[in-house]
Amino acid sequence: MPQYYMALQLLHVLAAILWAGAIFNSLWMLARGRDDELREVLRLTGWPATLGIVLAGVTGLAMAHLRGYPPLAHAKIALYILLFVVGGYAHYRLAARKGGGMEATVKMLLLAAAAVTAGLVVVGWMLRFGL
């Protein structure tokens, strides 16, 4: 295994943790009624979130290439594609609506949280049953 595999794994896990943490923090702010603070957070974190998703994907693919493609890697790639589809839908269809306000933000965050939850369930199931 190349020496930089551990660095790839660290970057991959950090990017995934930061992205998932930001989603759950945003949902927490939404549940507490902090609409103005949430708008500011979303405005400031748009490009870092995209960078985190790309970084997680690139490092994940690099690690899969180094170790071969087990079924878990295929599932993660499929979830990564799903994440981009959900994110693109949320951005172009919900957040881009004029006057959508917090309703569009709520839908966007719930779609992203649903994608994260689905990914965790599938990957956890695969790890549990050794697929």
QUIGI-V216178 format. One record per helix or strand of 3 or more residues. SS is the DSSP state (~ for helix, > for strand). FROM is the first residue (numbers start at 0). TO is the last residue. If there is no record, write none. Layout:
BEGIN
ss = {SS:SS}
from = {FROM:FROM}
to = {TO:TO}
END
This chain:
BEGIN
ss = {~:~:~:~:~}
from = {4:34:45:70:100}
to = {30:43:66:94:127}
END
